[in-house]
Amino acid sequence: DEDREPSIREFERREASEPLPAWADLDLDHAFHATRQGVRFTVGPAAHNDILDKLLALNHYRHAEESRTGTRKPAKKSRHRTDPGDGLF
């Protein structure tokens, strides 16, 4: 976490301290539900999908905010070879 830009950490701290009104209406439906790992005590399937949708929207928002403020680092270049004929065989 220390290698991250201080402005990104400040942005996340500011965002994390604000209440998320969109999450207040979420009915988690905690109970025993069937999952891929068997029956588990967890949130209901509808709540699970709502949570994933809200996290995706939050991720898009943060990406846009970081791009707008210039705190987003450019993507790292891939380490994969681009020319398959460059190998030993």
N, CA, C and O atoms as CSV, one atom per row, in Angstrom:
chain,resi,resn,atom,element,x,y,z
A,1,ASP,N,N,0.819,-1.187,0.000
A,1,ASP,CA,C,0.000,0.000,0.000
A,1,ASP,C,C,0.868,1.258,0.000
A,1,ASP,O,O,0.420,2.322,-0.428
A,2,GLU,N,N,2.085,1.140,0.470
A,2,GLU,CA,C,2.962,2.301,0.562
A,2,GLU,C,C,3.440,2.787,-0.796
A,2,GLU,O,O,3.769,3.965,-0.938
A,3,ASP,N,N,3.488,1.911,-1.806
A,3,ASP,CA,C,3.990,2.312,-3.120
A,3,ASP,C,C,2.921,3.016,-3.960
A,3,ASP,O,O,3.209,3.449,-5.076
A,4,ARG,N,N,1.711,3.136,-3.453
A,4,ARG,CA,C,0.634,3.802,-4.180
A,4,ARG,C,C,0.760,5.310,-4.031
A,4,ARG,O,O,1.324,5.811,-3.059
A,5,GLU,N,N,0.232,6.008,-4.998
A,5,GLU,CA,C,0.245,7.468,-4.981
A,5,GLU,C,C,-0.497,7.989,-3.742
A,5,GLU,O,O,-1.575,7.490,-3.420
A,6,PRO,N,N,0.053,8.965,-3.059
A,6,PRO,CA,C,-0.654,9.527,-1.896
A,6,PRO,C,C,-2.023,10.086,-2.258
A,6,PRO,O,O,-2.949,10.016,-1.450
A,7,SER,N,N,-2.166,10.642,-3.463
A,7,SER,CA,C,-3.463,11.211,-3.843
A,7,SER,C,C,-4.517,10.119,-4.003
A,7,SER,O,O,-5.693,10.354,-3.726
A,8,ILE,N,N,-4.112,8.927,-4.448
A,8,ILE,CA,C,-5.054,7.811,-4.569
A,8,ILE,C,C,-5.475,7.358,-3.174
A,8,ILE,O,O,-6.654,7.110,-2.923
A,9,ARG,N,N,-4.507,7.251,-2.274
A,9,ARG,CA,C,-4.835,6.862,-0.896
A,9,ARG,C,C,-5.777,7.880,-0.265
A,9,ARG,O,O,-6.716,7.500,0.434
A,10,GLU,N,N,-5.539,9.164,-0.503
A,10,GLU,CA,C,-6.406,10.209,0.051
A,10,GLU,C,C,-7.804,10.113,-0.545
A,10,GLU,O,O,-8.796,10.242,0.172
A,11,PHE,N,N,-7.889,9.887,-1.851
A,11,PHE,CA,C,-9.176,9.736,-2.516
A,11,PHE,C,C,-9.948,8.562,-1.926
A,11,PHE,O,O,-11.135,8.693,-1.628
A,12,GLU,N,N,-9.282,7.403,-1.750
A,12,GLU,CA,C,-9.944,6.228,-1.199
A,12,GLU,C,C,-10.358,6.455,0.248
A,12,GLU,O,O,-11.433,6.011,0.653
A,13,ARG,N,N,-9.543,7.126,1.027
A,13,ARG,CA,C,-9.875,7.421,2.419
A,13,ARG,C,C,-11.102,8.330,2.476
A,13,ARG,O,O,-11.993,8.117,3.298
A,14,ARG,N,N,-11.151,9.337,1.609
A,14,ARG,CA,C,-12.281,10.260,1.560
A,14,ARG,C,C,-13.549,9.529,1.131
A,14,ARG,O,O,-14.612,9.732,1.718
A,15,GLU,N,N,-13.442,8.683,0.111
A,15,GLU,CA,C,-14.601,7.946,-0.391
A,15,GLU,C,C,-15.081,6.917,0.622
A,15,GLU,O,O,-16.285,6.713,0.775
A,16,ALA,N,N,-14.144,6.264,1.320
A,16,ALA,CA,C,-14.511,5.227,2.285
A,16,ALA,C,C,-15.193,5.825,3.510
A,16,ALA,O,O,-15.979,5.151,4.175
A,17,SER,N,N,-14.897,7.087,3.810
A,17,SER,CA,C,-15.488,7.686,5.005
A,17,SER,C,C,-16.894,8.208,4.748
A,17,SER,O,O,-17.640,8.456,5.696
A,18,GLU,N,N,-17.268,8.379,3.487
A,18,GLU,CA,C,-18.613,8.861,3.166
A,18,GLU,C,C,-19.587,7.691,3.138
A,18,GLU,O,O,-19.242,6.610,2.661
A,19,PRO,N,N,-20.792,7.896,3.640
A,19,PRO,CA,C,-21.776,6.810,3.574
A,19,PRO,C,C,-22.197,6.548,2.134
A,19,PRO,O,O,-22.231,7.462,1.311
A,20,LEU,N,N,-22.512,5.315,1.845
A,20,LEU,CA,C,-22.948,4.937,0.506
A,20,LEU,C,C,-24.455,4.732,0.536
A,20,LEU,O,O,-24.925,3.655,0.904
A,21,PRO,N,N,-25.218,5.748,0.153
A,21,PRO,CA,C,-26.676,5.624,0.239
A,21,PRO,C,C,-27.230,4.528,-0.652
A,21,PRO,O,O,-28.278,3.962,-0.342
A,22,ALA,N,N,-26.560,4.214,-1.744
A,22,ALA,CA,C,-27.056,3.168,-2.641
A,22,ALA,C,C,-26.989,1.793,-1.982
A,22,ALA,O,O,-27.681,0.869,-2.410
A,23,TRP,N,N,-26.176,1.648,-0.962
A,23,TRP,CA,C,-26.029,0.360,-0.297
A,23,TRP,C,C,-27.015,0.207,0.863
A,23,TRP,O,O,-27.229,-0.908,1.340
A,24,ALA,N,N,-27.609,1.288,1.318
A,24,ALA,CA,C,-28.488,1.229,2.481
A,24,ALA,C,C,-29.752,0.420,2.211
A,24,ALA,O,O,-30.295,-0.203,3.123
A,25,ASP,N,N,-30.219,0.424,0.974
A,25,ASP,CA,C,-31.468,-0.273,0.646
A,25,ASP,C,C,-31.251,-1.743,0.297
A,25,ASP,O,O,-32.197,-2.428,-0.095
A,26,LEU,N,N,-30.051,-2.225,0.430
A,26,LEU,CA,C,-29.718,-3.594,0.039
A,26,LEU,C,C,-30.202,-4.589,1.097
A,26,LEU,O,O,-29.790,-4.514,2.255
A,27,ASP,N,N,-31.076,-5.520,0.701
A,27,ASP,CA,C,-31.544,-6.583,1.589
A,27,ASP,C,C,-30.618,-7.775,1.401
A,27,ASP,O,O,-30.658,-8.429,0.359
A,28,LEU,N,N,-29.791,-8.063,2.388
A,28,LEU,CA,C,-28.770,-9.103,2.247
A,28,LEU,C,C,-29.316,-10.519,2.299
A,28,LEU,O,O,-28.682,-11.432,1.772
A,29,ASP,N,N,-30.463,-10.730,2.912
A,29,ASP,CA,C,-31.083,-12.051,2.962
A,29,ASP,C,C,-30.114,-13.117,3.479
A,29,ASP,O,O,-29.949,-14.170,2.863
A,30,HIS,N,N,-29.466,-12.827,4.633
A,30,HIS,CA,C,-28.551,-13.800,5.229
A,30,HIS,C,C,-29.308,-15.070,5.606
A,30,HIS,O,O,-30.318,-15.023,6.308
A,31,ALA,N,N,-28.806,-16.191,5.133
A,31,ALA,CA,C,-29.398,-17.497,5.444
A,31,ALA,C,C,-28.475,-18.567,4.861
A,31,ALA,O,O,-27.420,-18.251,4.311
A,32,PHE,N,N,-28.872,-19.813,4.980
A,32,PHE,CA,C,-28.128,-20.897,4.350
A,32,PHE,C,C,-28.591,-21.000,2.898
A,32,PHE,O,O,-29.772,-21.216,2.624
A,33,HIS,N,N,-27.643,-20.842,1.972
A,33,HIS,CA,C,-27.935,-20.873,0.545
A,33,HIS,C,C,-27.000,-21.858,-0.143
A,33,HIS,O,O,-25.871,-22.074,0.296
A,34,ALA,N,N,-27.482,-22.446,-1.218
A,34,ALA,CA,C,-26.650,-23.349,-2.019
A,34,ALA,C,C,-25.641,-22.523,-2.811
A,34,ALA,O,O,-26.000,-21.551,-3.475
A,35,THR,N,N,-24.380,-22.923,-2.729
A,35,THR,CA,C,-23.306,-22.286,-3.488
A,35,THR,C,C,-22.545,-23.365,-4.235
A,35,THR,O,O,-22.860,-24.549,-4.116
A,36,ARG,N,N,-21.536,-22.958,-5.010
A,36,ARG,CA,C,-20.712,-23.949,-5.717
A,36,ARG,C,C,-19.925,-24.820,-4.739
A,36,ARG,O,O,-19.518,-25.930,-5.083
A,37,GLN,N,N,-19.713,-24.322,-3.529
A,37,GLN,CA,C,-18.992,-25.087,-2.511
A,37,GLN,C,C,-19.947,-25.836,-1.592
A,37,GLN,O,O,-19.519,-26.366,-0.566
A,38,GLY,N,N,-21.206,-25.890,-1.930
A,38,GLY,CA,C,-22.192,-26.545,-1.088
A,38,GLY,C,C,-23.053,-25.515,-0.381
A,38,GLY,O,O,-23.032,-24.335,-0.731
A,39,VAL,N,N,-23.803,-25.955,0.607
A,39,VAL,CA,C,-24.677,-25.047,1.345
A,39,VAL,C,C,-23.832,-24.256,2.342
A,39,VAL,O,O,-23.081,-24.825,3.135
A,40,ARG,N,N,-23.973,-22.937,2.281
A,40,ARG,CA,C,-23.201,-22.046,3.146
A,40,ARG,C,C,-24.118,-20.976,3.710
A,40,ARG,O,O,-25.126,-20.626,3.098
A,41,PHE,N,N,-23.760,-20.452,4.893
A,41,PHE,CA,C,-24.467,-19.304,5.453
A,41,PHE,C,C,-23.868,-18.069,4.789
A,41,PHE,O,O,-22.717,-17.716,5.045
A,42,THR,N,N,-24.645,-17.423,3.944
A,42,THR,CA,C,-24.143,-16.304,3.154
A,42,THR,C,C,-25.298,-15.410,2.743
A,42,THR,O,O,-26.439,-15.640,3.143
A,43,VAL,N,N,-25.009,-14.402,1.955
A,43,VAL,CA,C,-26.072,-13.534,1.433
A,43,VAL,C,C,-26.831,-14.289,0.353
A,43,VAL,O,O,-26.305,-15.223,-0.255
A,44,GLY,N,N,-28.063,-13.879,0.122
A,44,GLY,CA,C,-28.892,-14.522,-0.887
A,44,GLY,C,C,-28.396,-14.246,-2.300
A,44,GLY,O,O,-27.615,-13.318,-2.512
A,45,PRO,N,N,-28.842,-15.045,-3.271
A,45,PRO,CA,C,-28.400,-14.886,-4.652
A,45,PRO,C,C,-28.714,-13.499,-5.230
A,45,PRO,O,O,-27.892,-12.933,-5.951
A,46,ALA,N,N,-29.880,-12.957,-4.924
A,46,ALA,CA,C,-30.225,-11.626,-5.440
A,46,ALA,C,C,-29.299,-10.573,-4.835
A,46,ALA,O,O,-28.834,-9.675,-5.537
A,47,ALA,N,N,-29.033,-10.683,-3.533
A,47,ALA,CA,C,-28.122,-9.746,-2.876
A,47,ALA,C,C,-26.714,-9.898,-3.427
A,47,ALA,O,O,-26.004,-8.908,-3.605
A,48,HIS,N,N,-26.309,-11.126,-3.696
A,48,HIS,CA,C,-24.988,-11.387,-4.260
A,48,HIS,C,C,-24.829,-10.667,-5.596
A,48,HIS,O,O,-23.805,-10.031,-5.849
A,49,ASN,N,N,-25.845,-10.770,-6.446
A,49,ASN,CA,C,-25.794,-10.091,-7.743
A,49,ASN,C,C,-25.819,-8.576,-7.575
A,49,ASN,O,O,-25.113,-7.865,-8.291
A,50,ASP,N,N,-26.620,-8.074,-6.642
A,50,ASP,CA,C,-26.665,-6.632,-6.381
A,50,ASP,C,C,-25.306,-6.121,-5.900
A,50,ASP,O,O,-24.844,-5.064,-6.331
A,51,ILE,N,N,-24.675,-6.873,-5.012
A,51,ILE,CA,C,-23.360,-6.490,-4.496
A,51,ILE,C,C,-22.352,-6.420,-5.639
A,51,ILE,O,O,-21.598,-5.453,-5.744
A,52,LEU,N,N,-22.335,-7.440,-6.495
A,52,LEU,CA,C,-21.398,-7.435,-7.621
A,52,LEU,C,C,-21.674,-6.265,-8.560
A,52,LEU,O,O,-20.735,-5.633,-9.044
A,53,ASP,N,N,-22.946,-5.966,-8.827
A,53,ASP,CA,C,-23.292,-4.835,-9.688
A,53,ASP,C,C,-22.812,-3.514,-9.082
A,53,ASP,O,O,-22.269,-2.661,-9.784
A,54,LYS,N,N,-23.019,-3.354,-7.772
A,54,LYS,CA,C,-22.616,-2.113,-7.107
A,54,LYS,C,C,-21.096,-1.983,-7.062
A,54,LYS,O,O,-20.564,-0.884,-7.220
A,55,LEU,N,N,-20.389,-3.104,-6.847
A,55,LEU,CA,C,-18.927,-3.056,-6.852
A,55,LEU,C,C,-18.392,-2.724,-8.244
A,55,LEU,O,O,-17.414,-1.987,-8.372
A,56,LEU,N,N,-19.017,-3.257,-9.271
A,56,LEU,CA,C,-18.610,-2.951,-10.640
A,56,LEU,C,C,-18.814,-1.463,-10.935
A,56,LEU,O,O,-17.944,-0.816,-11.519
A,57,ALA,N,N,-19.957,-0.930,-10.534
A,57,ALA,CA,C,-20.231,0.491,-10.742
A,57,ALA,C,C,-19.232,1.350,-9.967
A,57,ALA,O,O,-18.762,2.368,-10.476
A,58,LEU,N,N,-18.909,0.942,-8.741
A,58,LEU,CA,C,-17.939,1.677,-7.937
A,58,LEU,C,C,-16.561,1.630,-8.587
A,58,LEU,O,O,-15.840,2.628,-8.585
A,59,ASN,N,N,-16.191,0.479,-9.142
A,59,ASN,CA,C,-14.907,0.344,-9.826
A,59,ASN,C,C,-14.841,1.277,-11.039
A,59,ASN,O,O,-13.824,1.934,-11.262
A,60,HIS,N,N,-15.914,1.334,-11.814
A,60,HIS,CA,C,-15.959,2.229,-12.971
A,60,HIS,C,C,-15.865,3.690,-12.522
A,60,HIS,O,O,-15.179,4.494,-13.154
A,61,TYR,N,N,-16.552,4.028,-11.437
A,61,TYR,CA,C,-16.502,5.386,-10.910
A,61,TYR,C,C,-15.078,5.745,-10.474
A,61,TYR,O,O,-14.577,6.820,-10.802
A,62,ARG,N,N,-14.442,4.854,-9.746
A,62,ARG,CA,C,-13.075,5.129,-9.278
A,62,ARG,C,C,-12.107,5.258,-10.441
A,62,ARG,O,O,-11.224,6.116,-10.427
A,63,HIS,N,N,-12.269,4.410,-11.445
A,63,HIS,CA,C,-11.410,4.503,-12.627
A,63,HIS,C,C,-11.581,5.866,-13.305
A,63,HIS,O,O,-10.597,6.513,-13.663
A,64,ALA,N,N,-12.823,6.294,-13.477
A,64,ALA,CA,C,-13.093,7.589,-14.105
A,64,ALA,C,C,-12.531,8.725,-13.259
A,64,ALA,O,O,-11.950,9.670,-13.793
A,65,GLU,N,N,-12.702,8.638,-11.943
A,65,GLU,CA,C,-12.201,9.683,-11.047
A,65,GLU,C,C,-10.677,9.743,-11.081
A,65,GLU,O,O,-10.103,10.832,-11.125
A,66,GLU,N,N,-10.019,8.593,-11.061
A,66,GLU,CA,C,-8.557,8.566,-11.117
A,66,GLU,C,C,-8.057,9.077,-12.463
A,66,GLU,O,O,-7.037,9.765,-12.519
A,67,SER,N,N,-8.751,8.756,-13.539
A,67,SER,CA,C,-8.368,9.258,-14.858
A,67,SER,C,C,-8.571,10.766,-14.936
A,67,SER,O,O,-7.744,11.479,-15.503
A,68,ARG,N,N,-9.673,11.252,-14.367
A,68,ARG,CA,C,-9.985,12.682,-14.402
A,68,ARG,C,C,-8.965,13.491,-13.611
A,68,ARG,O,O,-8.540,14.557,-14.056
A,69,THR,N,N,-8.570,12.991,-12.440
A,69,THR,CA,C,-7.647,13.736,-11.584
A,69,THR,C,C,-6.187,13.469,-11.908
A,69,THR,O,O,-5.301,14.122,-11.356
A,70,GLY,N,N,-5.926,12.523,-12.792
A,70,GLY,CA,C,-4.552,12.230,-13.169
A,70,GLY,C,C,-3.807,11.387,-12.165
A,70,GLY,O,O,-2.578,11.328,-12.217
A,71,THR,N,N,-4.503,10.728,-11.249
A,71,THR,CA,C,-3.832,9.900,-10.245
A,71,THR,C,C,-3.717,8.448,-10.681
A,71,THR,O,O,-3.160,7.620,-9.960
A,72,ARG,N,N,-4.244,8.140,-11.860
A,72,ARG,CA,C,-4.190,6.762,-12.370
A,72,ARG,C,C,-2.870,6.548,-13.088
A,72,ARG,O,O,-2.506,7.326,-13.969
A,73,LYS,N,N,-2.150,5.495,-12.715
A,73,LYS,CA,C,-0.899,5.154,-13.380
A,73,LYS,C,C,-1.215,4.443,-14.683
A,73,LYS,O,O,-2.201,3.710,-14.760
A,74,PRO,N,N,-0.398,4.645,-15.709
A,74,PRO,CA,C,-0.633,3.917,-16.963
A,74,PRO,C,C,-0.437,2.424,-16.763
A,74,PRO,O,O,0.313,1.991,-15.888
A,75,ALA,N,N,-1.125,1.645,-17.591
A,75,ALA,CA,C,-1.018,0.188,-17.498
A,75,ALA,C,C,0.404,-0.248,-17.813
A,75,ALA,O,O,1.079,0.351,-18.650
A,76,LYS,N,N,0.851,-1.297,-17.131
A,76,LYS,CA,C,2.182,-1.835,-17.390
A,76,LYS,C,C,2.177,-2.586,-18.705
A,76,LYS,O,O,1.168,-3.174,-19.095
A,77,LYS,N,N,3.305,-2.563,-19.380
A,77,LYS,CA,C,3.413,-3.288,-20.639
A,77,LYS,C,C,3.485,-4.781,-20.363
A,77,LYS,O,O,4.038,-5.219,-19.354
A,78,SER,N,N,2.920,-5.542,-21.271
A,78,SER,CA,C,2.902,-6.987,-21.129
A,78,SER,C,C,4.309,-7.543,-21.293
A,78,SER,O,O,5.108,-7.001,-22.056
A,79,ARG,N,N,4.608,-8.604,-20.593
A,79,ARG,CA,C,5.910,-9.255,-20.704
A,79,ARG,C,C,5.889,-10.364,-21.737
A,79,ARG,O,O,6.902,-11.026,-21.963
A,80,HIS,N,N,4.727,-10.575,-22.375
A,80,HIS,CA,C,4.605,-11.620,-23.375
A,80,HIS,C,C,5.269,-11.182,-24.667
A,80,HIS,O,O,5.245,-10.007,-25.033
A,81,ARG,N,N,5.859,-12.147,-25.347
A,81,ARG,CA,C,6.466,-11.853,-26.646
A,81,ARG,C,C,5.373,-11.568,-27.659
A,81,ARG,O,O,4.298,-12.165,-27.618
A,82,THR,N,N,5.659,-10.657,-28.561
A,82,THR,CA,C,4.686,-10.355,-29.604
A,82,THR,C,C,4.987,-11.127,-30.880
A,82,THR,O,O,4.092,-11.334,-31.699
A,83,ASP,N,N,6.234,-11.556,-31.064
A,83,ASP,CA,C,6.623,-12.284,-32.276
A,83,ASP,C,C,6.946,-13.731,-31.913
A,83,ASP,O,O,8.012,-13.993,-31.357
A,84,PRO,N,N,6.047,-14.687,-32.215
A,84,PRO,CA,C,6.314,-16.078,-31.832
A,84,PRO,C,C,7.474,-16.680,-32.607
A,84,PRO,O,O,8.001,-17.711,-32.189
A,85,GLY,N,N,7.896,-16.088,-33.712
A,85,GLY,CA,C,9.016,-16.612,-34.479
A,85,GLY,C,C,10.354,-16.225,-33.919
A,85,GLY,O,O,11.383,-16.539,-34.518
A,86,ASP,N,N,10.376,-15.559,-32.800
A,86,ASP,CA,C,11.601,-15.062,-32.184
A,86,ASP,C,C,12.207,-16.068,-31.204
A,86,ASP,O,O,13.237,-15.785,-30.592
A,87,GLY,N,N,11.585,-17.233,-31.048
A,87,GLY,CA,C,12.029,-18.204,-30.044
A,87,GLY,C,C,13.206,-19.036,-30.511
A,87,GLY,O,O,13.780,-18.796,-31.573
A,88,LEU,N,N,13.552,-20.013,-29.701
A,88,LEU,CA,C,14.685,-20.888,-30.002
A,88,LEU,C,C,14.334,-21.967,-31.015
A,88,LEU,O,O,15.215,-22.426,-31.741
A,89,PHE,N,N,13.106,-22.374,-31.086
A,89,PHE,CA,C,12.734,-23.491,-31.952
A,89,PHE,C,C,11.989,-23.035,-33.150
A,89,PHE,O,O,11.601,-23.854,-33.983
